[in-house]
Amino acid sequence: LDNPDLGVEVGDRIYQSSSISEIPAVKPYILYRFGTSAPALVGDDGVTKRVQPIQLFVHDNPGDYARIDRILVLIRATLEGQQSAEVTRCQWLEESEDLRDDEMFTITRFARYQLIH
């Protein structure tokens, strides 16, 4: 997530959810996970596109969700509409309600995006 403002908020504390073995000590941090890739659109040229969801959880110390909300805005500004050699488009789908993660001892919200390859 290449955004200097996002770097100020979370630094390099962005982890694939399956890669951490202990709770990160410094907050806030972002956990992400990719969903199952599936076929999607077939264009007039016969090229089949595929879609893959990605979910990003922003975790913070219990209390106010304002910092989480700011980070979600920065993530959306960074990802929505992005294109690369591998990703045709990144589409925002939704953001969650305020949540509490009792296993991570944090408050959290998530955003879901759909990557179109």
C-alpha positions as CSV (number, residue, x, y, z in Angstrom):
1,L,0.0,0.0,0.0
2,D,2.1,2.8,-1.4
3,N,0.7,6.0,0.3
4,P,2.9,8.2,2.5
5,D,0.0,9.2,4.7
6,L,-0.9,5.6,5.3
7,G,2.8,5.0,6.2
8,V,2.6,7.7,8.9
9,E,-0.4,5.9,10.4
10,V,0.7,2.2,10.3
11,G,4.4,2.3,9.2
12,D,5.3,-1.2,7.9
13,R,2.8,-2.9,10.2
14,I,0.8,-4.6,7.4
15,Y,0.7,-8.4,7.7
16,Q,-0.9,-11.2,5.8
17,S,-3.2,-12.7,8.4
18,S,-1.8,-16.2,8.1
19,S,1.8,-15.0,8.6
20,I,1.7,-13.8,12.1
21,S,2.3,-16.0,15.1
22,E,1.9,-13.5,17.8
23,I,-0.2,-10.3,18.4
24,P,1.7,-7.2,17.1
25,A,2.6,-5.1,20.0
26,V,2.4,-1.7,18.2
27,K,-0.9,-0.5,17.0
28,P,-2.6,0.3,14.7
29,Y,-1.8,-2.4,12.3
30,I,-3.4,-4.0,9.2
31,L,-4.1,-7.6,8.6
32,Y,-5.1,-8.7,5.1
33,R,-6.2,-11.9,3.5
34,F,-7.0,-12.9,-0.1
35,G,-10.2,-14.9,-0.9
36,T,-10.7,-17.5,-3.5
37,S,-10.0,-16.5,-7.1
38,A,-12.8,-17.3,-9.5
39,P,-13.6,-16.7,-13.2
40,A,-15.7,-13.6,-13.9
41,L,-16.1,-11.7,-17.1
42,V,-15.6,-12.9,-20.7
43,G,-14.9,-10.0,-23.0
44,D,-15.8,-9.8,-26.7
45,D,-12.2,-10.9,-27.4
46,G,-12.8,-14.2,-25.6
47,V,-10.4,-13.3,-22.8
48,T,-11.7,-14.5,-19.4
49,K,-11.1,-12.3,-16.5
50,R,-10.9,-13.6,-12.9
51,V,-11.9,-11.9,-9.7
52,Q,-10.3,-12.3,-6.3
53,P,-11.6,-10.6,-3.1
54,I,-9.2,-9.1,-0.6
55,Q,-10.2,-8.2,3.0
56,L,-8.2,-5.7,5.1
57,F,-8.7,-5.5,8.8
58,V,-7.5,-2.4,10.7
59,H,-6.8,-3.1,14.3
60,D,-6.2,-0.5,17.1
61,N,-6.3,-0.2,20.9
62,P,-9.8,-0.3,22.4
63,G,-11.5,3.1,22.5
64,D,-12.2,5.4,19.6
65,Y,-12.7,4.2,16.1
66,A,-11.6,7.5,14.6
67,R,-8.1,6.4,13.7
68,I,-9.4,3.2,12.1
69,D,-11.8,5.3,10.1
70,R,-9.0,7.5,8.9
71,I,-6.9,4.5,7.9
72,L,-9.8,3.0,6.0
73,V,-10.2,6.2,4.0
74,L,-6.5,6.2,3.1
75,I,-6.6,2.5,2.1
76,R,-9.6,3.2,-0.2
77,A,-7.9,6.3,-1.7
78,T,-4.8,4.1,-2.4
79,L,-6.6,1.0,-3.7
80,E,-9.8,2.0,-5.4
81,G,-9.4,2.1,-9.2
82,Q,-5.8,1.0,-9.1
83,Q,-4.4,-0.8,-12.1
84,S,-1.2,-2.7,-12.8
85,A,0.2,-5.3,-15.1
86,E,-1.5,-8.0,-13.0
87,V,-4.6,-6.2,-11.8
88,T,-7.1,-4.7,-14.3
89,R,-9.0,-2.9,-11.6
90,C,-9.5,-2.8,-7.8
91,Q,-13.1,-2.2,-6.8
92,W,-14.3,-1.2,-3.3
93,L,-17.1,-3.5,-2.0
94,E,-17.9,-2.6,1.6
95,E,-16.7,-1.6,5.0
96,S,-17.8,-3.3,8.2
97,E,-19.5,-2.0,11.3
98,D,-17.4,-1.4,14.5
99,L,-16.1,-4.7,15.8
100,R,-14.2,-6.0,18.8
101,D,-11.6,-8.7,18.3
102,D,-11.3,-10.5,21.7
103,E,-8.4,-12.8,20.4
104,M,-6.3,-9.8,19.4
105,F,-7.5,-7.6,22.2
106,T,-8.3,-4.8,19.8
107,I,-11.1,-2.9,18.1
108,T,-11.3,-3.4,14.4
109,R,-13.1,-2.7,11.2
110,F,-12.6,-4.2,7.8
111,A,-12.9,-3.2,4.2
112,R,-13.5,-5.6,1.3
113,Y,-12.2,-5.1,-2.3
114,Q,-12.4,-7.1,-5.4
115,L,-9.3,-7.4,-7.6
116,I,-10.1,-8.1,-11.3
117,H,-7.2,-9.8,-13.1
